[in-house]
Amino acid sequence: MHLFRRSIAVLAGAAFALTGCGGDDIPTKAEFTEELATSAKPSFISSMTGAGIDEAQAEELFDNLVGCVYDKVKDNEELLRQVADDSSDAEFNKVMEEKAQPCVEEMTTAVTDAMSEAAG
């Protein structure tokens, strides 16, 4: 479970570095995903492959997680702007963790299934 919480923390912190690219603009899902692919995907993939999941599955897990997290926050401009202003804020991190919880649960199930498949 620690791995999954760490993954969310990495995603939340990295995702909102997007603001340097867009000023006051709210990032699109494509921008959000692209930024995370650059900043967080390599460590996520490394963690997953280290746990025995093949790289293609790890990439799919990452893409699904990022898409899910974006979908949970996309309609909250204030939250998206706060992300841009201060991604290290404890209250922000708490809200992001709460919003991302369903995504983490989905990913946990998917990772467990992928690890079972890998074990044969």
Helices and strands as residue ranges (DSSP letters): H 2-15, G 16-18, H 19-22, H 29-39, H 41-50, H 55-73, H 77-85, H 90-119
